[in-house]
């Protein structure tokens, strides 16, 4: 009899995180979702039998409490939290920059640290980070987002090199493009101009996450770029 896997998604919401949660649940995993406002996840938890937890990933004490509350050490941890300020650089405040880095990058460290300690002790596990175009190139009026995402990518790269020999699979995903969301007003505009494949489907991204978790250790990847055909490399 196989042992049920446990998946933890931090920074969970109604888009990509929900698609991942549904897929992981269909795969038979026990799914746990963490967010600052867990009440927004009530319908999703009812739908797939997941558990929701209140957690500000930028607060290390809350992250530690989150992992202590789990019934078992997770086999798969997905860090999906981020923060951005879209405005001219000269208008960005120090507080806004600090908060963006705290959520997009430092929170990833807090989550990964708690996950890695448990996975190393067990001898297995996957830690996945959601990155963006800003992980590898900075854009105008997006300095704080680039700061956080560049840092998160560096964290993932270092962890992958150090933890792979201990059977911990660390992978970073560059999501290069807009993710389709029925509630996004830009969705209809983009699809009208470019067609239905102009935005990344969250379900398709989720499949890539699962496939990476399932990769054989002899052929692990540390980074994958995902983009719709309309996005330029």
QUIRAZI-V784123 format. One record per residue. SS is DSSP state (@ for helix, = for strand, . for the rest). PHI is phi in whole degrees, -180 to 180 (* if undefined). OMEGA is omega in radians with two decimals (none if undefined). Layout:
BEGIN
SS_PHI_OMEGA ; SS_PHI_OMEGA
END
This chain:
BEGIN
._*_-3.10 ; ._-77_3.12 ; ._-87_-3.12 ; ._-67_3.08 ; ._-79_3.09 ; =_-118_3.11 ; =_-118_3.10 ; =_-123_3.09 ; =_-114_-3.11 ; =_-106_-3.03 ; ._88_-3.02 ; ._-74_3.10 ; ._-149_-3.03 ; ._-93_-3.08 ; ._-99_-3.11 ; @_-61_-3.13 ; @_-60_3.14 ; @_-65_3.11 ; @_-63_3.10 ; @_-65_-3.12 ; @_-61_-3.14 ; @_-64_-3.13 ; @_-67_-3.14 ; @_-62_3.11 ; @_-65_3.10 ; @_-63_3.11 ; ._-80_3.08 ; ._91_-3.13 ; ._-81_2.93 ; =_-83_-2.99 ; =_-105_3.07 ; =_-122_-3.08 ; =_-120_-3.13 ; =_-121_3.13 ; =_-157_3.09 ; ._-67_3.11 ; ._-121_-3.05 ; @_-66_-3.14 ; @_-63_3.13 ; @_-70_-3.10 ; @_-99_-3.04 ; @_-58_-3.11 ; @_-64_3.13 ; @_-64_3.13 ; @_-62_3.10 ; @_-65_-3.11 ; @_-63_-3.00 ; @_-114_3.14 ; ._75_3.14 ; ._-90_3.08 ; =_-115_3.13 ; =_-107_-3.12 ; =_-133_3.05 ; =_-82_-3.12 ; ._-163_2.94 ; ._-93_-3.04 ; ._-64_3.10 ; ._-81_3.14 ; ._-108_-3.05 ; @_-59_3.13 ; @_-68_3.10 ; @_-70_3.11 ; @_-66_3.11 ; @_-62_3.12 ; @_-65_3.11 ; @_-60_-3.11 ; @_-68_3.10 ; @_-66_-3.10 ; @_-80_-3.13 ; ._-71_-3.13 ; ._-70_3.13 ; ._-153_3.07 ; ._-63_-3.07 ; ._-68_3.04 ; ._-87_-3.11 ; =_-136_3.07 ; =_-121_3.10 ; =_-115_3.08 ; =_-96_-3.00 ; ._-128_-3.12 ; ._-91_3.07 ; ._-162_3.13 ; ._-148_3.14 ; ._-147_3.04 ; ._-127_-3.12 ; ._-101_3.11 ; ._-163_3.09 ; ._-55_-3.05 ; @_-56_-3.07 ; @_-70_3.12 ; @_-100_-3.12 ; ._-74_3.12 ; ._-89_3.11 ; @_-63_3.13 ; @_-65_3.12 ; @_-65_3.13 ; @_-65_-3.13 ; @_-63_-3.13 ; @_-67_3.13 ; @_-63_3.13 ; @_-69_-3.14 ; @_-61_-3.07 ; @_-83_-3.06 ; @_-74_-3.03 ; @_-123_-3.05 ; @_-63_3.08 ; @_-63_3.07 ; @_-63_3.07 ; @_-64_-3.12 ; @_-59_-3.12 ; @_-66_-3.11 ; @_-65_3.14 ; @_-62_3.13 ; @_-65_3.14 ; @_-67_-3.06 ; @_-64_3.14 ; @_-58_-3.11 ; @_-77_-3.12 ; @_-71_3.10 ; @_-64_3.12 ; @_-63_-3.14 ; @_-84_3.14 ; ._94_3.11 ; ._-168_3.07 ; =_147_3.10 ; =_-127_3.06 ; =_-122_-3.06 ; =_-115_-3.14 ; =_-117_3.06 ; =_-90_3.08 ; =_-104_-3.08 ; =_-154_3.03 ; @_-53_-3.12 ; @_-68_3.09 ; @_-71_-3.05 ; ._-128_3.09 ; ._-155_-3.14 ; ._-88_-3.14 ; ._-117_3.09 ; ._-58_3.10 ; ._58_-3.13 ; ._-141_-3.05 ; @_-61_-3.07 ; @_-68_3.11 ; @_-66_3.11 ; @_-63_3.12 ; @_-57_-3.11 ; @_-68_-3.07 ; @_-74_3.04 ; @_-60_-3.14 ; @_-63_3.14 ; @_-64_3.11 ; @_-64_3.11 ; @_-63_3.09 ; @_-59_-3.12 ; @_-62_-3.12 ; @_-64_3.13 ; @_-65_3.13 ; @_-61_-3.11 ; @_-60_-3.12 ; @_-70_-3.08 ; @_-80_-2.98 ; @_-96_3.13 ; @_-56_3.11 ; @_-63_3.13 ; @_-99_3.08 ; ._69_3.06 ; =_-109_-3.09 ; =_-92_3.10 ; =_-110_-3.11 ; =_-140_-3.12 ; =_-119_-3.09 ; =_-116_3.07 ; =_-89_3.12 ; =_-91_-3.01 ; =_-99_3.13 ; ._144_-3.14 ; ._-82_3.09 ; =_-92_-3.10 ; ._-62_3.13 ; ._-145_-3.10 ; ._-55_-3.11 ; ._-88_-3.11 ; ._-83_-3.13 ; @_-64_3.14 ; @_-76_-3.07 ; @_-60_-3.11 ; @_-63_-3.14 ; @_-65_-3.14 ; @_-66_-3.11 ; @_-68_3.10 ; @_-68_-3.11 ; @_-84_-2.99 ; @_-114_-3.12 ; ._105_-3.03 ; ._-67_-3.13 ; ._-97_-3.09 ; ._-77_3.11 ; ._-127_3.12 ; =_-70_3.08 ; ._-83_-3.11 ; @_-58_3.13 ; @_-66_3.12 ; @_-71_3.08 ; @_-63_3.14 ; @_-59_3.11 ; @_-61_3.11 ; @_-66_3.09 ; @_-62_-3.12 ; @_-64_3.13 ; @_-60_3.11 ; @_-66_3.09 ; @_-61_-3.09 ; @_-87_-3.11 ; ._-57_3.04 ; ._-72_-3.06 ; @_-60_-3.13 ; @_-74_-3.10 ; @_-144_3.11 ; ._-77_2.96 ; ._-116_3.09 ; ._-101_-3.13 ; =_-149_3.08 ; =_-134_3.03 ; =_-105_3.13 ; =_-124_-3.13 ; =_-154_2.99 ; ._-76_-3.03 ; ._-65_-3.11 ; ._-74_-3.12 ; ._-81_3.08 ; ._-83_3.13 ; ._-70_none
END
